């Protein structure tokens, strides 16, 4: 029997309204891997909102809706009865 797992996602508006500058430290990175400052991260989140994206995915989610979040991932049972995740 298949099971379903769901990735966490983050509310863009919630982060902009509730996070302090220090809460942004180490959370967001530029495409080249450099960490974003709080101001850069807020600008990136505002850009996401302007595109109509209400939530952003955690890394590794390939079944994501920008309004609802992760739509789920099917996991198959293994021979020993444990779950083997299809997606990490």
Contact map, one row per residue, 1 for C-alpha under 8 A:
1110000000000000000000000000000000000000000000000000000000000000000000000001100000000000
1111000000000000000000000000000000000000000000000000000000000000000000000111100000000000
1111100000000000000000000000000000000000000000000000000000000000000000000111100000100000
0111110000000000000000000000000000000000000000000000000000000000000000011110000000000000
0011111000000000000000000000000000000000000000000000000000000000000000011110000000000000
0001111100000000000000000000000000000000000000000000000000000000000001111000000000000000
0000111110000000000000000000000000000000000000000000000011001000000001010000000000000000
0000011111000000000000000000000000000000000000000000000011000000000011000000000000000000
0000001111100000000000000000000000000000000000000000001111000000000011000000000000000000
0000000111110110000000000000000000000000000000000000001111000000000000000000000000000000
0000000011111110000000000000000000000000000000000000011100000000000000000000000000000000
0000000001111111000000000000000000000000000011011000111100000000000000000000000000000000
0000000000111111100000000000000000000000000000001000010000000000000000000000000000000000
0000000001111111111000000000000000000000000000000000000000000000000000000000000000000000
0000000001111111111000000000000000000000000000000000000000000000000000000000000000000000
0000000000011111111000000000000000000000010010000000000000000000000000000000000000000000
0000000000001111111000000000000000000000000000000000000000000000000000000000000000000000
0000000000000111111100000000000000000000000000000000000000000000000000000000000000000000
0000000000000111111111110000000000000000000000000000000000000000000000000000000000000000
0000000000000000011111110000000000000000000000000000000000000000000000000000000000000000
0000000000000000001111111000000000000110000000000000000000000000000000000000000000000000
0000000000000000001111111000000000000100000000000000000000000000000000000000000000000000
0000000000000000001111111010000000000000000000000000000000000000000000000000000000000000
0000000000000000001111111111000000001100100000000000000000000000000000000000000000000000
0000000000000000000011111111000000111100000000000000000000000000000000000000000000000000
0000000000000000000000011111100000110000000000000000000000000000000000000000000000000000
0000000000000000000000111111100000110000000000000000000000000000000000000000000000000000
0000000000000000000000011111110000110000100000000000000000000000000000000000000000000000
0000000000000000000000000111111111110000000000000000000000000000000000000000000000000000
0000000000000000000000000001111111110000000000000000000000000000000000000000000000000000
0000000000000000000000000000111111000000000000000000000000000000000000000000000000000000
0000000000000000000000000000111111000000000000000000000000000000000000000000000000000000
0000000000000000000000000000111111100000000000000000000000000000000000000000000000000000
0000000000000000000000000000111111110000000000000000000000000000000000000000000000000000
0000000000000000000000001111110011111000000000000000000000000000000000000000000000000000
0000000000000000000000001111110001111111100000000000000000000000000000000000000000000000
0000000000000000000000011000000000111111100000000000000000000000000000000000000000000000
0000000000000000000011011000000000011111110000000000000000000000000000000000000000000000
0000000000000000000010000000000000011111111000000000000000000000000000000000000000000000
0000000000000000000000000000000000011111111100000000000000000000000000000000000000000000
0000000000000000000000010001000000011111111110000000000000000000000000000000000000000000
0000000000000001000000000000000000000111111111000000000000000000000000000000000000000000
0000000000000000000000000000000000000011111111100000000000000000000000000000000000000000
0000000000000000000000000000000000000001111111110000000000000000000000000000000000000000
0000000000010001000000000000000000000000111111111000000000000000000000000000000000000000
0000000000010000000000000000000000000000011111111100000000000000000000000000000000000000
0000000000000000000000000000000000000000001111111110000000000000000000000000000000000000
0000000000010000000000000000000000000000000111111111110000000000000000000000000000000000
0000000000011000000000000000000000000000000011111111110000000000000000000000000000000000
0000000000000000000000000000000000000000000001111111100000000000000000000000000000000000
0000000000000000000000000000000000000000000000111111100000000000000000000000000000000000
0000000000000000000000000000000000000000000000011111110000000000011000000000000000000000
0000000000010000000000000000000000000000000000011111111100000000011000000000000000000000
0000000000111000000000000000000000000000000000011001111100000000011100000000000000000000
0000000011110000000000000000000000000000000000000000111110000000011110000000000000000000
0000000011110000000000000000000000000000000000000000111111000000010010000000000000000000
0000001111000000000000000000000000000000000000000000001111101001000011000000000000000000
0000001111000000000000000000000000000000000000000000000111111000000000000000000000000000
0000000000000000000000000000000000000000000000000000000011111000000000000000000000000000
0000000000000000000000000000000000000000000000000000000001111100000000000000000000000011
0000001000000000000000000000000000000000000000000000000011111111000001000000000000000011
0000000000000000000000000000000000000000000000000000000000011111000000000000000000000000
0000000000000000000000000000000000000000000000000000000000001111100001111000000000000000
0000000000000000000000000000000000000000000000000000000010001111110111100000000000000000
0000000000000000000000000000000000000000000000000000000000000011111111100000000000000000
0000000000000000000000000000000000000000000000000001111100000001111110000000000000000000
0000000000000000000000000000000000000000000000000001111000000000111110000000000000000000
0000000000000000000000000000000000000000000000000000011000000001111111100000000000000000
0000000110000000000000000000000000000000000000000000001110000001111111100000000000000000
0000011110000000000000000000000000000000000000000000000010001011100111110000000000000000
0000010000000000000000000000000000000000000000000000000000000011100111111000000000000000
0001111000000000000000000000000000000000000000000000000000000010000001111100000000000000
0001110000000000000000000000000000000000000000000000000000000010000000111110000000000110
0111100000000000000000000000000000000000000000000000000000000000000000011111000000001100
0111100000000000000000000000000000000000000000000000000000000000000000001111100000111100
1110000000000000000000000000000000000000000000000000000000000000000000000111110000111100
1110000000000000000000000000000000000000000000000000000000000000000000000011111111110000
0000000000000000000000000000000000000000000000000000000000000000000000000001111111110000
0000000000000000000000000000000000000000000000000000000000000000000000000000111111000000
0000000000000000000000000000000000000000000000000000000000000000000000000000111111000000
0000000000000000000000000000000000000000000000000000000000000000000000000000111111100000
0000000000000000000000000000000000000000000000000000000000000000000000000000111111110000
0010000000000000000000000000000000000000000000000000000000000000000000000011110011111000
0000000000000000000000000000000000000000000000000000000000000000000000000011110001111100
0000000000000000000000000000000000000000000000000000000000000000000000000111000000111111
0000000000000000000000000000000000000000000000000000000000000000000000001111000000011111
0000000000000000000000000000000000000000000000000000000000011000000000001000000000001111
0000000000000000000000000000000000000000000000000000000000011000000000000000000000001111
